[in-house]
Amino acid sequence: MALIPHYTQSGGTPAITGAGSGEFRCDCGGSLLIAGYEPRDFLDIWIRCSACGEVVATPGVAQGAAPPRAVVLVERGAEGAPATVAAGVALISREEMQRLESLYQPRSTDSDPHVLSEALVDAVEAEYTQRTGERLTTAPVGYKDHALAWAIAHFRARLRDKEWTSFADDPDLVAMTVLAAFRDLFASWAHHPLFDAMFGTVSAQRFSLHAMAMFGTAKSLASAGNRVGFVATEAASPKIVSLQLVLGAADQLSVVVSRFDRFEWPNGYQVDPGAVRTAVLEAMTSMQGRINRLRPGILVLSSGASEGAFDTILVETITAAIASHGRRHRGLAALAALAAIFPKVLLTGKPREVRFGYTFYPVQNRSHTAGDSVRTGPPADQTGFL
């Protein structure tokens, strides 16, 4: 079966002209296939040489390299190559796109149980030590000081108590949520080329549920059918500085995950709906410098450790805020330009076993056209508890 190229060179002129400064030639004798060649702009693109008839392919994304932010999918047998390829836009084959999606999209963890035991606590602590090169502190720390150290110390004490059999109170459930979120981060994203930067990001924030919420948000949006991408610093110890949705050939939508901890456990159980409404509107207003008409995006409120009554109030408040203030905040594509994300554990009925997932509640802002490109899906699809 003959190999079908994406483009066929006509005569001795280049099949495509890019925005780079290099050249891509056939091995037959130097026939110029791509002028203005920049490797990152032509990913697994197959071209038939008019001189020898051979089909030659450009390389895909190199191992460890960041994927392109803006791409144009090219099918084999395309009728005609573009006269030029704009700077910052990459042509990519369907095969390479599928390979990258497999590499960069999060893994599903819906069926993964978490059973509390000494072995699980030891494994979490060992993973921390291996990644950071240091041991967790043994000094007493609070949940908001270092969530992971607090959770491990909490369960070390629990497991020494022979009369303790299962999750008995709120500290147990919060500590288990922290451990499960930590494990889910690895299960979902450890294959990703930027995982070191992800881990560095949550480590710098002492593994709070708010730090891990960015990656729960990315997972929820990816599960709904969106293409998600991360931007990392180029330092020796990289950090993730932003999360984006790729909406089209050259369009991105920023996703800002904001700490919304005013009502978080252990101090936030007595919640006044009026106070929640005020806090939500303040959060929307505070983001106007980052999310606006010129720079549209999604604002996600990370609730951290919260209980059911607050969750309901927050979602109802977000829905009302978008309805009443969405036109004023047109840069918000949904409030997912307002959304709420809740990390949750679900008791399975088995001793010391839970399942973990992120409940993601997006409310689209119909006053902003960018919101129409965001696939949010029903909230139940995002929980991991189906």
N, C-alpha and C positions, 0 to 999 in steps of 0.2 A: 504494500500500500504506500503510495507516494506521500511524503510528508508535506502537509499544506502550510505554506508560510503565512505570516501576517501581511507582509507586503512583498511585492515583486519589483525589482529595479527595472527601469526602462532606459535602455541605451546605456551610456556611460555616466549619466548624471546620478547624484545621490538619491536614494529612495526617500530619505527624510533629512530635514535640516533641523538641528536642535539649537539650544541657546548656549551650549558650552564652547570650549575652545579646542577639543580634540577631534579625532577622526576614528571611525570604525570601518575597517576594510576587510574584504574577503581574503582568504588565504591563497586564492588561486594565482594571484599576481598583483594584488594591491588594489583591486577595484573598490572605489570609495562608495560604501553603502549608506553611511550616516555622516554628514558634515555637521560641525558644531556639536560633536559627541560629548556628552557627560554621562558616565556610567549610571549614576543614580536616576537619570531621566528616561532610561530605556531598559526595562526589566523583563528579561526573557522574551524579547521581541525577535521573531524569526523572519529573515529577509532572503529572498531568492536572488542570487547574483546573476545579472544578465550576461556576464562574460562566460562563466563556466556552468551555470545552471544549478550549482549547489545551494542548499539552504543553510544559512549561517545564523546562529542565535547569539544575542547579547546575553551577558550573565544576569542572574537575578540578584536579589539583595544579598550582600555578603554576610557571612556568619558574624553575629554580634553587632552589625550595623543597624541603625535606626531605620524604620520603614519610612517611605515618603508620606508627606501629609496630604498631598493632592495627587490623585491618579486619574487616568482615563483608561478604562478597560478596552482592550483591542481584541477582537475576535479574529481567528484565522480566516484567511481569504477575504480580508477587508478590501473593499472596492478600490480605495485609493488612499494613499498616505497623506497626512496633512502637509501642507507646504512647509510649515514650520511648527515646532513644538515650543510653547511658551515657557519661559523660565519658571522654575518652581513646580511644574506639572510633569508627572512621569507617565509615560505609556507603559502599560503592564499587561501581560498575558493573563488569560483566565486561570491557567495552571499555576502561575506564580501568585496570583491573588488568592487562590484557594490554599496554597502552601502557607502564605503569610497569615491568612485568617486562622488556620490551624495552629500556627506558632504563637500568634499574639492574642488570640481570644482566650478568655478564662475557661478553665475546666469546670464542668458541672460537678457539684458536691451534694446534690439533693439527697442522695441515699446514704451519705456517710454518717454513721452514728458516732457519738462521743461518749465513752464510758469512763467515768472518773475512777482512777485507781492510782496507786503509787507509781505504776509503770507509765501512765499517761503524764503525770506531773513530772516524773524524771525525764521523759522524752521532750517535753516542752522546755524544761530548763536546759537540757543538753543542746537543743536546737538554738536556744538563745546564746549559750556559751560558744558554740561553734561559729555562729555568725558574727558575734561581737568580739570574741577573743577575751571576754571577761566573764566572771561569775556574777550571778544576781546578788544584790545586797541581801544580807541576812538581818540587817537592822530593821526594826519595825517601820513600816511605811504605810501610808494611807492609799486608798483607791485613787485619789486625784494626784498623788505624788508620783506613783509608778504603778500603773494598773496591773502589769504582769507580775511584778514582785509581790504586790499585795495579794493577788489571787493565788499564787503558789503558796505563800506563807499561810493564807487562810485555809487551804485544803491540806497542807501538811499537818496543821493542828486538828482539823476535822478527822483526818484518817487515823490519827493516834487515839481518837476517842472510840472505844469499842462499842459504845451505845449509839453512835451515830450511824444511821443506815442509809439515809437519802437526803435530798435537798429539802431542808426544813424551813428556811426563811429567806428573806430578800438578799442578805449577803451571800448566801450559797448560790442563788440564781445569778446574781451579778458576777460573782467570781467565775462561775461556769461559763457565762457569756464571754468573759474576757479570754479564757483559755480556748474556748471553741472558736472565737473570732481569730485568734492567733493561728490556730491550726488550719482554719479555713483559708486564711491568707496564703499559706504555703500550698495547700491542696489546689487552690484556684489559680495561682499565679507563679509558682516556683519555676515553671517552664519558660516564662517570659524573659526575653533578653534583657529587660530593664528591672529584673527582680531585685538585684542588689540595691538599686536606687529606691525601689519600693520599701525594702526592708530598712534602709537607712532613714527613710522618711518617717516610718512608724517608730523606729528606735529613738529618733531625736525627740519625739513627742511621748516617749516612755510608754508606748504601746496602749495609749488610751483608745477607747472605742471610737472617739472622734477621729483619731489618726487613721484608724483602719476603715473608717466610713468612706473615704475616697475610693477605696478599692471595692468596697461593697456597692457603691454607687455605680462604678464602672461595670461591675459584673451584672448588676440589675439592668442597666441600659443595653449592654451587649446581649443579654438574654432576651430582650425585647426586639432584637434585630438591628440594633445600631452598630456602626463601626466606631470603636473607641480608640483613642490614642493618648499617650502620655508624653509630656515634655520634661526632660531631665536636665539638671545642671551637668556641666562637663568637668566638675571638680574631681579630685582623687577619690573623695567619698561622695558620690552623686546623690542627689535628692530629686524627687518628683516635684516639679513646681507648678504643673497644671495638668488638667484633664480636659480632653476635647472630644467632641463628636465630629466625625467626618461626614458631611451631608451630601457632598457632590464632588465634582472634579476639582474644585478649588475653594470650597466653602467649609469652614470649621465653625463650630459653636462651642464656646467655652462653657465648662461646667465648674461652678465654684461650690465646694462643700464647706459650709460654715458651721463652726461650733455653736450650738444652741443649747447651752448647759445651764441656763438660769433656773430651770425646773428639774434638774437631774437629781437622781438618787445620790446621796441619802437625804438631801435637803428639800426636794421638790415635790413631795407627794400632796401637800395642800396647795392645789393649783386653782387659781382664780381665772376663769375664762377671759375676763377683761384684761388681766395682766398678760396673758398669753397673746391676745390680739395686739396689745401695745408692743410687745417684744417682736412679734412677727413683722409689723409695719416698720419698726426700727431697723430690723435686719434688711428689709427690702430697700429702705432709704440709704442705709450705710453702704450698699453695694453699687450705688449709682455711678461711682467712679470706675468700676470694673465691668459692670453690665449696664449698657445703655443702648440708645438707638444705633449709634455707630459701632458698638461692640456688643451685639446681642449675646445672650447666654442663658444658662439655667442656674438657678440658685437652689441648692439643696441644704436643708437644715438638718444637722446631725444632732439627734436628741440624746445620744449616749444611753446610759442606763435609765430607762423610764418604765413606767407601769401602764397598764391598759387604759386607765381613765385619762391619763395625760395624752396618750397616743390619739385617742378619739378627739379630744379637745383640739389638739394641734392640727389634725387633718381637717376638721371642720373649720378652724380658723383660717387655714391656708386657702381652702375653697372659697370662703367668704372674702378674703383679702384679694384674691385674683378677680373675683366678680366685681368688687367695688373699686379696686385700685389698679386693675390690669391695664387700663387705657393710659393711666398716668405713668406706668412703668412699662412702656412698650418694648424696651430692650429685653425684658424677661420673656423668654420663649415659652416658659411654662413655670409655676411656683410649687413642676420641673420644666420652665423658668420659675415656679416655686414647688419644691418637693420636700418631703420629709423621708428620712431613712431611719429605720429602727433595727438594731441588731437584736435578735430574739433567739432564745432556746425554747424548745418544746419538749416537755416530758413525754416519754414514750410508754410509761407504765412499767418498764423494767427498772430494777434497782440501779440508781446512779447513772442511768443512760439518758441522753438527750439528743435531739437533732438541732442543728443550728441553721439559721438563714437570715437574710436581710429582707425585711418588709419595706418595700419602696412605694411611696404614695405620691405620684406625680399629678399635678393639676395644670393643664395647658392654659396658656394665656392666649385666648382667641383674638386679642388685639394686636398680636405680633405674627406676621406671616411665617417667620422662621420656625415657629412652633409646629407648623403643619408638617415639617420635614422630620420631626423627632418622633420616633416610635416609642411610645410609652407603654402600651399594653395595659391590661387590667392589673390592679395591684396584686391580686392573688397569684398571678404568674411569676411574681418576683420573690415570693417568700422562701422558697426552698422547702416548703412543708407539704407540697402537693403529693 
